[in-house]
Amino acid sequence: QLQLQESGPGLVKPSETLSLSCTVSGGSISSSTYFWAWIRQPPGKGLEWIGSIYYSGSAYYSPSLRSRVTISLDTSKNRFSLKLTSVTAADTAVYYCARRGGGSGSLDFWGQGTLVTVSS
Amino acid sequence: DIQMTQSPSSLSASVGDRVTITCRASQSITNYLNWYQQKPGKAPKLLIYGASSLQSGVPSRFSGSGSGTDFTLTISSLQPEDFATYCCQQSFSTPHTFGQGTKLEIK
């Protein structure tokens, strides 16, 4: 069974960089069938798609975050990562990683999520 | 970006009721529409993909329909475990935007 697990600091200072990793077990991120995605959810609010990356390294980002976000792959550790620069309180959210199916584009496996708070 | 609008934003219903939630896209997304269920403190769970295909393991009381811009999620007979928030998502073009969610509460 595929499992995804987010990891990283739960507290980040304003103007600094948020860095999270998603370790995948039970499957390979090098598969050509899937994309790997990041989604976030501010407290009490809806889901926001951040971006996704293909096994080739091609990445797609939300236009609203494109100038600050980078998603990358580490195939040696079977994990993918998110970096978000110049964070503000508005970036406080639960961050989820997920697998995106290649056909329908649906997010069929999710990590449990990790809360990142931006505060000094 | 494609905007996804769900209605209603909240809904009260009883066990055994038939419930329908609507999702409208700001432009045609053919059938690239997915539905998720989310319970408090948990990650979303995929229910329906491709507008009408039931994800493996999801009870058959859940169904989806629609194409183009208008879509519906129907729960044929509500069970106690179905009280949650439901969210649609388009995967037609990036960014793969979500609807704002519909909170289904017990009447």
Interface residues (C-beta under 8 A of the other chain):
Chain A: A37 G46 L47 E48 W49 G51 S52 Y60 Y61 S62 P63 S64 Y96 A98 R100 G101 G103 S104 G105 S106 L107 D108 W110 G111 Q112 G113
Chain B: D1 Y32 N34 Y36 K42 A43 P44 K45 L46 Y49 G50 S53 Q55 C87 Q89 S91 F92 T94 P95 H96 T97 F98 G99 Q100 G101
